[in-house]
Amino acid sequence: MEATDLADSRLDPAKSNFDEQLKTLGSPALRFGGNALDRRTFWTSKGEDPQHSEETTVTPEDLKRLKKLVDATGSSVTIGIPLGTYDPKRGADMAVHAVDILGDSLVGLAIGNEPNGYAVKDVPNGNVRGKGWNKEKYVKQLEAYAKAIHAKRPDAPIIGPDVYDGAWMEAFADSDVKHKTAISQHWYQLPECDSRKVPGRGPQAENLIDPMAEKSAKKNLGIGKEKADAADLPLWLEETGPTSCPGTNDTSLTNASALWAADYTLYAAQLGVERMAMHSMLGACNGGAPMSLICDPADHGQRSDTFVPRPNMLGLRLLVPSIGGTFTRTTVKGGGNMSAYTVSKDDGKTLVTTIINANDAAEVGGNPVSLNMPKGFSVDKASQVYGPSNDAKSATKVIPSNPLPEKVPYSGPKKTDSASASASPGAEDSGLNIDIVGSSVTVFIMRKK
């Protein structure tokens, strides 16, 4: 969320259904930052008016409201401290209140947002530093803020640098800041806003589910993982999403965004990303942030207390059964554009396999799949999100978790090796043969008999 959303009264569970939407994620991670942090957010605990051009004032009362949301949802929180206007004393005051009010639910304080872009004029609301701004000057100011914070709250957790650039990650890691908790990276799957190339990195729905999307994620998230490993810190993807481009509502409304959200999240976790926050807002469905997981369906310019999920949120919800699991070997052969992930849970007594079938349902209908399980396992329940095609807009449907019927459709050969999941290599396998519709994400929960 943007930092300015801290002042939105609808964070209060009594004022909207935002808490109910969060609960569907199972282990909610909330982050408040974004470009608004350094350009439009003013903190005060003394009732002062904004000192510059900040549009939104955030106070301790806003953090107390957030604490109600956190308590109702079990969320963990990272909070950005404004660095756009250099003021370590004010920053420390905000940090102290965040630590005292949010308690153990506060897992990280970020000093500034994307400081490598402070002198870039095309950032919304302009640059906040002069021409000579660089990572060395950033580290000096970062250390001043951290020192002021730790003088009052010695154990306050600091994360950073909230950038994509690996050199700035090194600068944060090598700084004298104490209690560094994580390397925080920002990255968007489709950042080339003017590109119309398919496959490519332009904001077209086809690019979200093209196999090269995983290759791009591996390369770019690998930068953060390398720097985090070198610093002996976990990697947190604190700002991400399908695209950072404006005006791409059509892409975010497509069923492809649900397939991407599930695949990208599991793939990132498999690469070693420990925490992920997808850029969202409490804005309107019509005209609001195109990448947001939820939106307000009220007429443009109005506000309601009932938020609705977008397709990418529906894709994320399916991943809840995998939380807390350990990845095991899973392969998919044949079937075209498909991927699969399996985690083991409950001391090996539960397996959760997620299959993303990005073959277009409008073209292929479905694909026959054989799920080969270790001996003694059977499918307990299955759930699915699907759409009539990959590019269908606002048409993603949900089949909630239920036992499979006695007979399931299957059009392939009786014995195949098109999908496998093994928690104990070499075990005698048993199988499930089933047709999985295209343009879908399907989750199978298997338990030992």
C-alpha positions in Angstrom: 0.0 0.0 0.0 1.1 3.6 -0.5 2.1 5.3 2.8 -0.8 7.8 2.4 -3.2 4.8 2.9 -2.2 4.9 6.6 -4.6 7.8 6.9 -7.5 6.0 5.4 -10.2 5.3 8.0 -11.2 2.1 6.2 -8.2 0.3 7.7 -10.4 0.0 10.8 -12.1 -3.4 10.7 -15.3 -1.7 11.8 -15.2 0.6 8.8 -14.8 -1.8 5.8 -14.3 -5.4 4.7 -10.6 -4.9 4.1 -9.8 -7.1 7.1 -11.9 -9.9 5.5 -10.0 -9.6 2.2 -6.7 -9.8 4.1 -7.7 -12.9 6.0 -8.2 -14.8 2.7 -4.4 -14.6 2.2 -3.7 -16.8 5.2 -0.5 -15.1 6.3 -1.0 -11.4 5.3 2.1 -9.2 4.7 1.3 -5.5 4.8 3.8 -2.9 3.6 3.2 0.9 3.6 5.6 2.8 1.4 5.7 3.6 -2.3 6.4 6.9 -4.1 3.9 8.6 -1.8 6.1 8.0 1.2 8.8 10.5 0.3 6.7 13.0 -1.7 3.2 13.1 -0.2 3.4 11.9 3.4 4.0 14.1 6.5 4.4 12.5 9.9 3.6 14.4 13.2 2.8 13.3 16.7 2.3 17.0 17.8 -0.5 18.2 15.5 1.7 20.2 13.2 0.8 21.2 9.7 2.8 19.8 6.8 6.0 21.8 6.3 6.4 21.3 2.6 4.1 20.1 -0.2 3.0 16.9 1.5 -0.7 16.1 0.9 -1.4 13.6 3.6 -0.6 13.8 7.4 -0.1 10.6 9.3 -0.3 10.6 13.1 -0.2 8.1 16.0 -3.9 7.7 15.8 -3.5 6.2 12.3 -1.0 3.7 13.6 -3.5 2.7 16.4 -6.1 2.1 13.7 -3.6 0.0 11.8 -3.0 -2.0 15.0 -6.7 -2.9 15.1 -6.4 -4.3 11.6 -3.2 -6.2 12.4 -4.9 -7.8 15.5 -7.9 -8.8 13.5 -6.0 -10.4 10.6 -2.7 -11.6 12.1 -0.8 -9.5 9.6 2.9 -8.7 9.8 3.8 -5.1 8.8 6.7 -3.1 7.4 6.5 0.7 7.6 8.4 3.2 5.5 9.9 6.3 7.2 9.9 9.4 5.0 13.4 10.4 3.7 12.3 12.7 1.0 12.6 15.7 3.3 15.7 15.0 5.4 14.7 15.1 9.1 16.1 12.3 11.3 14.5 13.5 14.4 11.0 13.4 12.9 11.8 10.0 11.3 12.8 8.6 14.7 9.6 9.9 16.2 7.6 8.0 13.7 9.7 4.9 14.1 9.3 5.0 17.9 5.5 5.3 17.7 5.4 2.4 15.1 7.5 0.2 17.4 5.5 1.0 20.5 2.0 0.7 18.9 2.5 -2.2 16.5 4.7 -4.3 18.8 5.8 -7.7 17.5 3.7 -7.3 14.3 6.2 -4.7 13.1 8.9 -6.7 11.3 10.7 -3.9 9.5 11.3 -0.2 9.2 12.4 1.1 5.8 14.2 4.5 5.6 12.8 6.0 2.4 11.5 4.4 -0.8 13.6 3.8 -3.9 16.3 6.3 -3.0 18.1 5.5 -6.2 15.3 7.4 -7.9 15.4 10.6 -5.8 17.0 12.6 -8.6 14.9 11.1 -11.4 12.6 13.8 -12.7 10.0 11.5 -14.3 9.1 10.0 -10.9 5.6 11.3 -9.9 5.9 14.6 -8.1 9.5 15.1 -9.2 12.9 14.6 -7.7 13.6 15.1 -4.0 17.4 15.4 -4.2 19.8 17.3 -6.4 22.0 16.3 -9.2 24.9 15.0 -7.0 22.7 12.5 -5.2 24.3 9.0 -5.0 24.4 5.8 -2.9 27.2 7.2 -0.7 25.1 10.2 0.3 22.2 7.8 0.8 24.1 5.7 3.2 25.2 8.7 5.2 21.6 9.9 5.6 20.4 6.3 6.2 22.9 5.9 9.0 21.8 9.2 10.6 18.2 8.1 10.6 19.0 4.6 12.0 21.2 6.1 14.7 18.4 8.4 15.8 16.0 5.5 15.8 18.2 3.2 17.8 19.0 5.8 20.3 15.4 5.6 21.4 14.5 2.0 20.4 17.7 0.0 20.2 16.1 -3.2 18.8 14.1 -1.5 16.0 14.4 -3.7 12.8 15.7 -1.9 9.8 15.2 -3.1 6.2 16.5 -1.7 2.9 17.3 -0.3 0.5 13.9 -0.8 -1.3 15.4 -0.6 -4.8 16.0 -2.8 -7.8 19.7 -1.8 -8.2 22.2 -4.4 -6.8 24.8 -1.8 -6.1 22.5 0.1 -3.7 21.7 -3.2 -2.0 25.4 -3.7 -1.4 25.6 -0.1 0.0 22.8 -0.8 2.5 24.3 -4.2 3.5 27.8 -2.6 4.0 26.5 0.4 6.0 26.9 0.8 9.8 23.2 0.5 10.4 22.5 -1.9 13.3 19.8 -4.5 13.4 19.6 -4.9 9.6 16.7 -7.4 9.2 16.4 -8.0 5.4 17.5 -6.9 2.0 14.3 -5.4 0.4 14.0 -5.5 -3.4 11.5 -3.9 -5.8 10.8 -5.5 -9.1 7.9 -5.6 -11.6 7.4 -8.3 -14.2 6.4 -6.0 -17.1 8.3 -2.6 -16.8 8.7 -1.7 -20.5 5.6 0.5 -20.8 6.0 1.5 -24.5 6.8 -2.0 -25.8 4.2 -3.9 -27.9 6.5 -6.9 -28.3 5.0 -10.3 -27.6 6.7 -12.2 -26.1 8.5 -9.4 -24.2 8.4 -7.2 -21.1 5.6 -4.8 -22.3 2.3 -4.6 -20.4 0.4 -7.1 -22.5 -1.5 -10.0 -20.8 0.3 -12.5 -23.1 3.6 -11.5 -21.5 2.5 -12.5 -18.0 2.1 -16.1 -18.9 4.8 -16.6 -21.5 7.5 -19.1 -20.3 10.1 -16.4 -20.6 8.5 -14.6 -17.7 10.0 -17.1 -15.3 13.4 -16.7 -16.9 13.2 -12.9 -16.4 12.1 -13.4 -12.7 15.0 -15.8 -12.1 17.5 -13.4 -13.5 16.3 -10.3 -11.8 15.3 -11.7 -8.4 18.6 -13.5 -8.5 20.3 -10.2 -8.2 18.5 -9.6 -4.8 19.1 -13.1 -3.7 22.8 -12.9 -4.4 23.2 -9.7 -2.4 21.0 -11.0 0.4 23.0 -14.2 0.7 26.3 -12.2 0.7 25.0 -10.1 3.6 23.6 -13.2 5.4 20.1 -11.7 5.3 16.8 -12.9 4.0 15.4 -11.4 0.7 12.1 -9.6 1.0 10.3 -8.5 -2.2 8.7 -5.5 -0.7 7.2 -4.0 -3.9 6.2 -6.0 -6.9 3.3 -6.6 -9.3 2.5 -7.5 -12.9 3.4 -4.1 -14.2 4.5 -0.6 -13.0 3.0 1.0 -16.1 0.1 3.4 -15.8 -3.1 2.9 -17.7 -2.9 -0.9 -18.0 -6.2 -1.7 -16.3 -7.1 -4.1 -19.1 -4.1 -6.3 -18.4 -4.8 -6.4 -14.7 -8.4 -7.4 -15.3 -7.4 -10.5 -17.4 -7.5 -14.0 -16.2 -3.8 -14.2 -17.1 -3.0 -12.0 -14.1 -4.5 -14.7 -11.8 -2.3 -17.4 -13.4 0.7 -15.1 -13.2 0.2 -14.2 -9.5 0.1 -17.9 -8.5 3.0 -18.9 -10.7 5.2 -15.9 -9.9 4.7 -16.1 -6.1 5.5 -19.8 -5.9 8.5 -19.4 -8.3 9.8 -16.5 -6.2 9.4 -18.5 -3.0 11.3 -21.4 -4.6 14.1 -19.1 -5.5 14.4 -18.0 -1.9 12.2 -14.9 -1.5 10.9 -15.0 2.1 8.3 -12.2 2.0 6.4 -10.6 -0.8 4.2 -7.5 -1.0 2.3 -6.8 -4.2 1.6 -3.1 -4.9 -2.0 -2.3 -4.1 -4.2 0.5 -3.0 -7.7 1.3 -1.5 -8.7 3.0 -4.7 -11.4 2.8 -7.2 -11.8 -0.2 -9.5 -12.5 2.3 -12.3 -9.4 4.5 -12.6 -7.4 3.2 -9.6 -4.0 1.5 -9.6 -4.3 -1.2 -12.3 -2.1 -3.7 -10.5 -4.0 -3.6 -7.1 -5.1 -6.9 -5.6 -8.3 -5.3 -4.4 -10.3 -2.2 -5.4 -13.4 -0.1 -4.5 -16.3 -0.8 -6.8 -18.0 2.6 -6.0 -18.5 5.0 -8.9 -15.4 7.0 -9.8 -14.9 9.8 -7.2 -16.9 8.0 -4.6 -15.9 5.7 -1.8 -17.5 2.6 -0.3 -16.7 0.3 2.6 -16.8 -2.9 0.5 -13.6 -3.9 -1.4 -13.6 -6.6 -4.1 -10.8 -8.8 -5.2 -9.2 -8.7 -8.7 -8.1 -11.8 -10.6 -4.5 -11.6 -9.2 -5.9 -11.7 -5.6 -8.0 -14.8 -6.5 -4.8 -16.5 -7.7 -3.0 -15.7 -4.5 -5.8 -17.1 -2.3 -5.2 -20.5 -3.8 -1.7 -20.6 -2.3 -2.8 -20.5 1.3 -2.6 -24.3 1.7 1.1 -24.2 0.6 2.1 -21.7 3.4 4.6 -23.2 5.8 5.5 -26.1 3.4 8.9 -27.2 2.1 9.4 -27.5 -1.7 9.9 -30.9 -3.0 10.7 -32.2 -6.6 7.9 -31.6 -9.1 8.1 -31.8 -12.9 5.7 -31.3 -15.7 6.3 -33.0 -19.1 4.3 -32.2 -22.2 1.1 -30.3 -22.1 2.6 -27.1 -23.5 2.6 -24.0 -21.2 2.2 -25.6 -17.8 4.1 -25.5 -14.5 3.7 -27.2 -11.1 5.0 -26.8 -7.6 4.7 -29.2 -4.6 5.3 -28.6 -0.9 5.5 -31.1 1.9 3.8 -30.2 5.3 2.9 -31.8 8.6 6.1 -33.9 8.8 5.5 -35.3 5.4 1.9 -36.3 6.0 0.5 -33.6 3.6 1.5 -32.7 0.1 0.1 -29.7 -1.7 0.6 -29.5 -5.5 -0.3 -26.4 -7.5 -0.6 -26.7 -11.3 -0.8 -23.6 -13.5 -2.2 -24.4 -16.9 -1.5 -21.4 -19.0 -2.6 -23.0 -22.2 -5.5 -20.9 -23.4 -8.8 -22.5 -22.6 -10.4 -20.9 -25.7 -8.0 -22.9 -27.9 -7.2 -26.2 -26.1 -10.2 -26.7 -23.7 -8.1 -28.7 -21.3 -5.1 -30.9 -20.9 -4.9 -34.5 -19.5 -2.6 -34.7 -16.5 -1.3 -37.6 -14.4 -0.5 -36.8 -10.8 1.9 -39.4 -9.5 1.9 -39.5 -5.7 4.1 -41.5 -3.2 2.5 -44.7 -2.0 -0.1 -44.2 0.6 -1.2 -40.7 -0.5 -4.5 -39.8 -2.0 -6.2 -36.5 -3.0 -8.2 -35.1 -0.1 -9.4 -31.9 -1.6 -8.9 -29.7 -4.7 -9.6 -26.1 -5.6 -9.3 -24.0 -8.7 -9.5 -20.6 -10.3 -10.2 -20.5 -14.0 -11.5 -18.3 -16.9 -12.9 -18.8 -20.4 -9.5 -17.7 -21.8 -6.2 -16.1 -20.7 -7.2 -12.7 -21.9 -10.8 -12.8 -20.6 -11.5 -9.7 -18.5 -13.3 -9.7 -15.1 -14.3 -13.3 -15.8 -12.1 -15.3 -13.4 -14.2 -17.9 -11.4 -13.4 -19.8 -8.2 -14.1 -23.4 -7.3 -13.6 -23.6 -3.5 -11.8 -26.5 -1.9 -13.8 -29.7 -2.0 -13.3 -33.4 -2.3 -13.0 -34.7 -5.9 -16.0 -36.5 -7.3 -15.8 -40.3 -7.7 -15.4 -39.9 -11.4 -13.3 -37.2 -13.0 -12.8 -36.4 -16.7 -9.7 -37.7 -18.3 -8.9 -37.8 -22.1 -5.3 -39.0 -22.1 -3.6 -42.4 -21.9 -4.2 -44.3 -18.8 -0.6 -44.3 -17.7 1.6 -41.2 -18.3 4.4 -39.3 -16.6 3.1 -35.8 -17.4 3.3 -34.7 -13.8 4.9 -36.0 -10.7 5.4 -35.0 -7.1 7.6 -37.0 -4.8 8.3 -36.4 -1.1 10.3 -39.6 -0.9 12.2 -40.4 -4.1 12.0 -44.1 -5.1 8.6 -44.6 -3.3 6.0 -46.7 -5.1 3.8 -44.3 -6.8 0.0 -44.1 -7.1 -1.7 -41.8 -9.6 -4.6 -39.5 -10.3 -5.5 -39.0 -14.0 -7.6 -35.9 -14.7 -8.2 -33.3 -17.3 -7.3 -29.8 -16.1 -9.0 -27.0 -17.9 -6.8 -24.4 -19.6 -6.4 -20.9 -18.3 -6.5 -22.2 -14.7 -4.7 -22.7 -11.4 -5.5 -25.9 -9.6 -4.5 -27.0 -6.1 -4.5 -30.6 -5.0 -4.1 -31.3 -1.2 -2.9 -34.9 -0.7 -2.8 -36.7 2.6 -1.3 -39.9 3.7 -4.0 -42.6 4.3 
